[in-house]
Amino acid sequence: MDEITGECIVRISDIKPFPTWVGNRNQLIVKVETDDGFHGWGESGLSGRELAVAGAVSHYREFLVGRDPRQISRHWQEMYRSQYFEGGRVLTAAISAIDIALHDIMGRVLGVPVYQLLGGKQRDRIPCFATTGGASFDDALANCRKLIDKGWEVLRVGAASRRTYEEPDTYEPRDTIGATAEQFIQLREALGSDPVLGIDYHHKLSVAETASFCQRMPSGTLDFIEEPIRDECPEAYESLRTMVDVPFAIGEEFASKWQFQPYLERGITQFARLDVCNVGGFTEAMKVASLAETHYIDLMPHNPLGPICTAASVHFSAAVPNFSWLEHRVSPGEDIMSQDQELFPTQVEQEGAMLVVPEAPGLGVEFNEELAQQQEFKYWEAPHLQRPDGSYTNW
């Protein structure tokens, strides 16, 4: 009961992290409960370090229990700034999950979908892009054509290579450059000018290697190149921009509007690869979207996780004006096994290459926490890649 107004105030009663093995890796699902029986679901985007994020969630629980769940932006500021050492990917992944869950609660309490809390929807369906590739050019072409026949217009095709190594975690970035450039030239010729073709190099290249790769293809072959180099140094991307004319898609690792700021304000990226489960939830994502809009930059959200991340990304994508395509890892050419129907009995509906914006209160998804408590957490590491000379390289 509020001492001044006499209003009955709902309070946060518990915050529970669920590090859960789903398919072929873990997901960190977070549940926020209130003392009047409502709950909300969120998800952390820091794949591979779920226990670190769960620890941060437990720290935040200590001062959020007993608070008013409606004060979402205030809680965001306190979580971000309360430990003196502001931000960082572990902390913002925890903040993201809690922020998303609080929005889910408010949608359920008010009886409206989350997109209404973000200003209403600007589209009814969310166009997606598919990820594909193949062991040979013929395989890659066949997979691309299968997706196009099923209505997918935006294809992210993986890198090719002319060499194989005895050790599975051996990777030489330069081995892929010539073969991948040649493959994309052939794909563009075979598929024509209509499909959007891109590649995610997953920050495996250097500035010189990226320039070499792009310069081997005629202008217009690629519609975007995603994360070719690491993102810590905006000036490196600015240098790269002077050498290539392919649009950049950058930002899936960014953990705040401040990390996005130089890339947006200096025209370094043409597609903002925002991850609502990493950047700080809806509260921070909407600020990044507004900053991107002022520079005519479209959002191309990162979405490699599970149904809760997908639902949050769909509501966010529905509410912003500057949107291109959402990553979705379930298509005729790929299924990363993260959408377990038993664990997630209610999910966002998919229609071909589109995801339908849910109209149910909140996010419109549910999680089976009883089943999750029976699941074993498994330690999982992303590949630790080495060059043939034994030196470590990026995955």
C-alpha positions as CSV (number, residue, x, y, z in Angstrom):
1,M,0.0,0.0,0.0
2,D,1.4,3.4,-1.0
3,E,1.7,5.5,2.1
4,I,0.7,8.8,0.3
5,T,-2.0,7.7,-2.2
6,G,-3.3,4.6,-0.5
7,E,-3.0,2.8,-3.8
8,C,-2.3,-1.0,-3.6
9,I,1.1,-1.5,-5.3
10,V,2.1,-4.7,-6.9
11,R,5.6,-5.8,-6.0
12,I,8.3,-8.1,-7.6
13,S,8.3,-11.2,-5.4
14,D,11.0,-13.3,-7.1
15,I,13.4,-13.4,-10.1
16,K,14.5,-16.9,-11.2
17,P,17.2,-17.8,-13.8
18,F,16.9,-21.1,-15.7
19,P,20.1,-22.1,-17.5
20,T,18.7,-24.8,-19.7
21,W,20.1,-27.1,-22.4
22,V,17.9,-26.8,-25.5
23,G,18.8,-28.6,-28.7
24,N,22.5,-28.2,-29.2
25,R,23.4,-25.4,-26.6
26,N,22.1,-23.7,-23.5
27,Q,19.6,-20.9,-23.2
28,L,19.3,-18.7,-20.1
29,I,15.6,-18.0,-19.4
30,V,14.6,-15.6,-16.6
31,K,11.3,-15.5,-14.9
32,V,10.1,-12.4,-12.9
33,E,7.2,-13.0,-10.6
34,T,4.9,-10.6,-8.8
35,D,3.1,-10.9,-5.5
36,D,-0.3,-10.8,-7.2
37,G,0.4,-13.9,-9.3
38,F,1.6,-12.4,-12.5
39,H,4.9,-13.5,-14.2
40,G,7.0,-12.6,-17.2
41,W,9.7,-14.3,-19.3
42,G,12.9,-12.9,-20.6
43,E,16.1,-14.3,-22.2
44,S,19.8,-13.5,-22.0
45,G,21.7,-13.3,-25.3
46,L,25.2,-14.1,-24.0
47,S,25.4,-17.6,-25.3
48,G,28.1,-19.8,-23.8
49,R,28.4,-17.8,-20.5
50,E,25.0,-18.5,-19.0
51,L,26.2,-19.1,-15.5
52,A,28.0,-15.8,-15.4
53,V,24.8,-14.0,-16.4
54,A,22.7,-16.1,-14.0
55,G,25.1,-14.8,-11.2
56,A,24.4,-11.2,-12.3
57,V,20.7,-11.9,-12.3
58,S,21.0,-13.2,-8.7
59,H,22.8,-10.0,-7.7
60,Y,20.0,-7.9,-9.2
61,R,17.3,-10.0,-7.5
62,E,18.7,-8.9,-4.1
63,F,17.5,-5.3,-4.5
64,L,14.7,-5.7,-7.1
65,V,12.5,-8.0,-5.0
66,G,9.9,-5.8,-3.3
67,R,10.1,-3.1,-6.0
68,D,7.2,-1.9,-8.3
69,P,7.5,-3.9,-11.6
70,R,5.9,-0.9,-13.5
71,Q,9.0,1.3,-13.0
72,I,10.9,-0.5,-15.8
73,S,13.1,2.4,-16.9
74,R,14.1,3.3,-13.4
75,H,15.1,-0.3,-12.7
76,W,17.1,-0.3,-15.9
77,Q,19.1,2.7,-14.7
78,E,19.7,1.3,-11.3
79,M,20.8,-2.1,-12.7
80,Y,23.1,-0.5,-15.2
81,R,24.7,2.0,-12.8
82,S,24.5,0.4,-9.4
83,Q,27.9,-1.4,-9.4
84,Y,30.0,1.7,-10.3
85,F,31.5,-0.3,-13.2
86,E,28.7,0.4,-15.6
87,G,27.6,-2.0,-18.3
88,G,29.5,-4.8,-19.9
89,R,28.1,-7.7,-21.9
90,V,27.5,-10.0,-18.9
91,L,25.6,-7.3,-17.0
92,T,23.6,-6.0,-19.9
93,A,22.6,-9.6,-20.9
94,A,21.2,-10.0,-17.4
95,I,19.5,-6.5,-17.6
96,S,18.1,-7.5,-21.0
97,A,16.4,-10.6,-19.7
98,I,14.9,-8.8,-16.7
99,D,13.8,-5.8,-18.8
100,I,12.1,-8.1,-21.3
101,A,10.3,-10.1,-18.5
102,L,9.1,-6.8,-16.9
103,H,7.6,-5.8,-20.2
104,D,6.0,-9.2,-20.5
105,I,4.4,-8.7,-17.0
106,M,3.1,-5.3,-17.9
107,G,1.5,-6.6,-21.1
108,R,-0.2,-9.4,-19.2
109,V,-1.4,-7.0,-16.5
110,L,-2.8,-4.6,-19.0
111,G,-4.1,-7.3,-21.3
112,V,-2.1,-6.0,-24.3
113,P,0.8,-7.3,-26.4
114,V,4.2,-5.9,-25.7
115,Y,4.3,-4.0,-28.9
116,Q,1.6,-1.7,-27.6
117,L,3.9,-0.7,-24.7
118,L,6.4,0.3,-27.4
119,G,4.1,2.6,-29.2
120,G,2.0,0.2,-31.3
121,K,2.9,-1.9,-34.3
122,Q,3.9,-0.6,-37.7
123,R,3.7,-4.0,-39.4
124,D,1.6,-7.1,-38.9
125,R,4.3,-9.6,-40.1
126,I,8.0,-9.6,-39.7
127,P,10.1,-10.4,-42.8
128,C,13.0,-12.7,-42.0
129,F,16.2,-13.8,-43.6
130,A,17.5,-17.4,-43.8
131,T,21.0,-18.8,-43.3
132,T,22.2,-21.4,-45.7
133,G,25.3,-22.7,-47.6
134,G,26.7,-26.0,-48.8
135,A,29.7,-28.2,-49.1
136,S,30.0,-27.3,-52.8
137,F,28.7,-24.6,-55.1
138,D,26.1,-27.0,-56.4
139,D,24.9,-27.7,-52.8
140,A,24.8,-24.0,-52.0
141,L,22.9,-23.1,-55.2
142,A,20.4,-25.9,-54.6
143,N,19.8,-24.7,-51.0
144,C,19.4,-21.1,-52.2
145,R,16.9,-22.1,-54.8
146,K,14.9,-24.2,-52.3
147,L,14.6,-21.2,-50.0
148,I,13.6,-18.8,-52.9
149,D,10.9,-21.3,-54.0
150,K,9.5,-21.2,-50.5
151,G,9.3,-17.4,-50.4
152,W,12.6,-16.4,-48.8
153,E,13.9,-13.3,-50.5
154,V,16.9,-12.6,-48.2
155,L,19.7,-15.2,-48.0
156,R,22.8,-15.2,-45.8
157,V,25.2,-17.7,-47.3
158,G,28.1,-19.2,-45.4
159,A,31.8,-19.0,-46.4
160,A,33.3,-21.6,-48.7
161,S,36.8,-23.1,-48.5
162,R,39.2,-25.0,-50.8
163,R,41.0,-26.8,-48.0
164,T,40.2,-29.2,-45.2
165,Y,42.4,-29.9,-42.2
166,E,42.8,-33.0,-40.2
167,E,42.1,-31.1,-37.0
168,P,38.5,-30.0,-36.9
169,D,39.2,-26.7,-35.0
170,T,41.8,-25.6,-37.5
171,Y,40.8,-22.5,-39.6
172,E,42.8,-20.3,-41.9
173,P,40.7,-17.2,-42.9
174,R,42.6,-16.6,-46.1
175,D,41.8,-20.1,-47.3
176,T,38.2,-19.1,-47.7
177,I,38.5,-15.7,-49.4
178,G,39.0,-16.8,-53.1
179,A,36.6,-19.7,-53.0
180,T,33.9,-17.7,-51.2
181,A,34.2,-14.7,-53.6
182,E,34.0,-17.1,-56.6
183,Q,31.0,-18.8,-55.1
184,F,29.1,-15.5,-54.7
185,I,29.9,-14.4,-58.2
186,Q,28.4,-17.7,-59.5
187,L,25.4,-17.5,-57.1
188,R,24.5,-14.0,-58.2
189,E,24.8,-15.0,-61.9
190,A,22.6,-18.1,-61.3
191,L,20.0,-16.5,-59.0
192,G,19.7,-13.1,-60.7
193,S,19.5,-9.7,-59.3
194,D,16.3,-10.1,-57.2
195,P,17.4,-12.1,-54.1
196,V,19.3,-10.2,-51.3
197,L,22.6,-12.0,-50.8
198,G,24.8,-11.5,-47.8
199,I,27.5,-13.2,-45.7
200,D,28.4,-13.4,-42.0
201,Y,32.1,-13.7,-41.6
202,H,31.7,-13.7,-37.9
203,H,34.6,-11.4,-37.3
204,K,37.1,-14.0,-38.6
205,L,38.9,-11.6,-41.0
206,S,41.4,-8.7,-40.7
207,V,40.9,-5.4,-42.5
208,A,43.2,-6.4,-45.3
209,E,41.6,-9.8,-45.7
210,T,38.1,-8.3,-45.8
211,A,39.2,-5.8,-48.5
212,S,40.8,-8.6,-50.5
213,F,37.6,-10.6,-50.3
214,C,35.3,-7.8,-51.3
215,Q,37.5,-6.5,-54.1
216,R,37.5,-9.9,-55.8
217,M,33.7,-9.5,-56.6
218,P,32.0,-7.1,-59.0
219,S,30.1,-4.3,-57.3
220,G,26.6,-5.4,-56.5
221,T,27.4,-9.1,-55.9
222,L,26.9,-8.8,-52.2
223,D,24.1,-6.8,-50.5
224,F,25.7,-6.9,-47.1
225,I,28.7,-8.3,-45.3
226,E,28.1,-9.0,-41.6
227,E,30.8,-8.6,-38.9
228,P,33.9,-9.2,-41.1
229,I,36.2,-7.9,-38.4
230,R,36.0,-7.4,-34.6
231,D,34.0,-4.3,-33.4
232,E,36.2,-2.9,-30.6
233,C,37.8,-0.3,-33.0
234,P,35.4,1.8,-35.0
235,E,38.3,3.4,-36.8
236,A,39.2,0.0,-38.3
237,Y,35.8,-0.2,-39.9
238,E,36.2,3.4,-41.1
239,S,39.5,2.4,-42.8
240,L,37.8,-0.6,-44.3
241,R,34.9,1.5,-45.7
242,T,37.4,3.5,-47.8
243,M,38.4,0.2,-49.5
244,V,35.1,-1.5,-50.2
245,D,31.6,-0.6,-51.3
246,V,29.6,-3.5,-49.7
247,P,27.1,-2.4,-47.0
248,F,28.1,-3.4,-43.5
249,A,25.8,-5.2,-41.0
250,I,27.3,-4.7,-37.5
251,G,26.2,-4.7,-33.9
252,E,25.1,-8.1,-32.6
253,E,27.8,-7.9,-29.9
254,F,27.0,-4.4,-28.8
255,A,25.8,-4.0,-25.2
256,S,24.6,-0.4,-25.1
257,K,23.5,2.6,-27.1
258,W,27.0,4.0,-26.5
259,Q,28.6,1.1,-28.4
260,F,26.3,1.8,-31.3
261,Q,26.8,5.5,-31.3
262,P,30.0,5.9,-33.3
263,Y,28.9,3.2,-35.8
264,L,25.6,5.1,-36.4
265,E,26.7,8.7,-36.2
266,R,29.8,8.2,-38.4
267,G,28.0,6.1,-41.0
268,I,30.2,3.0,-40.4
269,T,27.3,0.5,-40.5
270,Q,24.4,0.4,-42.9
271,F,22.4,-2.3,-41.0
272,A,22.2,-2.2,-37.2
273,R,22.4,-5.9,-36.0
274,L,20.9,-5.1,-32.6
275,D,20.2,-8.0,-30.2
276,V,17.4,-7.1,-27.8
277,C,18.6,-9.8,-25.4
278,N,22.1,-8.3,-25.3
279,V,21.7,-4.6,-25.7
280,G,19.6,-4.0,-22.6
281,G,16.2,-5.2,-23.4
282,F,13.3,-3.2,-24.9
283,T,14.3,-0.1,-22.9
284,E,17.7,0.3,-24.5
285,A,16.8,-1.2,-27.9
286,M,14.1,1.5,-28.6
287,K,16.7,4.2,-27.9
288,V,19.1,2.6,-30.4
289,A,16.3,2.4,-32.9
290,S,15.6,6.1,-32.6
291,L,19.3,7.0,-33.0
292,A,19.5,4.7,-36.1
293,E,16.4,6.3,-37.5
294,T,17.9,9.8,-37.4
295,H,20.7,8.5,-39.7
296,Y,18.4,6.5,-42.0
297,I,19.8,3.2,-40.9
298,D,17.6,0.2,-40.8
299,L,17.6,-2.5,-38.0
300,M,18.5,-6.1,-38.9
301,P,18.1,-7.7,-35.5
302,H,20.3,-10.6,-34.3
303,N,18.1,-13.6,-33.2
304,P,20.0,-16.9,-32.9
305,L,18.6,-18.1,-29.6
306,G,15.2,-19.4,-28.6
307,P,11.5,-18.7,-28.7
308,I,11.6,-16.0,-26.1
309,C,14.3,-14.0,-27.9
310,T,12.3,-14.5,-31.1
311,A,9.1,-13.2,-29.5
312,A,10.9,-10.2,-28.0
313,S,12.6,-9.5,-31.4
314,V,9.2,-9.7,-33.2
315,H,7.5,-7.2,-30.9
316,F,10.5,-4.9,-31.2
317,S,10.6,-5.2,-34.9
318,A,6.9,-4.6,-35.2
319,A,7.1,-1.3,-33.2
320,V,10.0,0.4,-35.0
321,P,9.7,2.2,-38.4
322,N,13.3,1.6,-39.6
323,F,13.4,-2.2,-40.0
324,S,14.8,-4.4,-42.7
325,W,14.8,-8.2,-41.8
326,L,14.9,-10.3,-38.7
327,E,17.3,-13.2,-38.4
328,H,15.4,-16.5,-38.0
329,R,17.2,-19.8,-37.8
330,V,14.2,-22.0,-38.7
331,S,13.8,-22.4,-42.4
332,P,13.6,-25.1,-45.1
333,G,17.4,-25.0,-45.1
334,E,18.2,-24.9,-41.4
335,D,16.9,-25.7,-37.9
336,I,19.3,-25.1,-35.0
337,M,17.0,-27.1,-32.7
338,S,16.4,-24.2,-30.3
339,Q,12.6,-24.1,-30.5
340,D,11.7,-27.1,-28.4
341,Q,7.9,-27.4,-28.3
342,E,7.8,-29.1,-25.0
343,L,9.9,-26.5,-23.2
344,F,8.1,-23.7,-25.1
345,P,4.5,-24.8,-25.6
346,T,3.4,-21.4,-26.9
347,Q,5.6,-19.8,-29.6
348,V,5.4,-17.1,-32.3
349,E,3.6,-18.3,-35.4
350,Q,5.6,-18.6,-38.6
351,E,4.2,-18.2,-42.1
352,G,6.8,-19.0,-44.7
353,A,9.5,-16.3,-44.5
354,M,7.4,-14.2,-42.1
355,L,6.8,-14.3,-38.4
356,V,3.3,-13.2,-37.3
357,V,3.2,-10.5,-34.6
358,P,1.4,-12.0,-31.6
359,E,-1.8,-10.5,-30.3
360,A,-1.9,-12.2,-26.9
361,P,-1.1,-10.2,-23.8
362,G,2.6,-9.8,-23.1
363,L,5.2,-11.5,-25.3
364,G,2.7,-14.3,-26.3
365,V,5.0,-17.2,-25.3
366,E,5.3,-19.6,-22.4
367,F,8.1,-21.6,-20.9
368,N,7.7,-25.0,-19.1
369,E,9.7,-24.3,-15.9
370,E,8.9,-27.7,-14.4
371,L,10.4,-29.5,-17.4
372,A,13.4,-27.1,-17.4
373,Q,14.2,-28.0,-13.8
374,Q,14.6,-31.6,-14.9
375,Q,16.9,-30.6,-17.7
376,E,20.7,-30.9,-17.1
377,F,22.8,-27.8,-17.7
378,K,25.7,-28.7,-20.0
379,Y,28.9,-26.8,-20.3
380,W,29.3,-25.7,-23.9
381,E,32.1,-23.8,-25.6
382,A,32.1,-22.1,-28.9
383,P,34.9,-23.6,-31.2
384,H,38.3,-22.5,-30.1
385,L,39.9,-22.1,-33.6
386,Q,43.6,-22.3,-34.4
387,R,45.4,-21.4,-37.6
388,P,47.6,-24.2,-39.1
389,D,50.6,-22.5,-37.4
390,G,49.0,-23.1,-34.0
391,S,48.0,-19.5,-33.3
392,Y,44.5,-18.7,-31.9
393,T,42.0,-17.1,-34.3
394,N,38.4,-15.9,-34.0
395,W,35.3,-18.1,-34.3
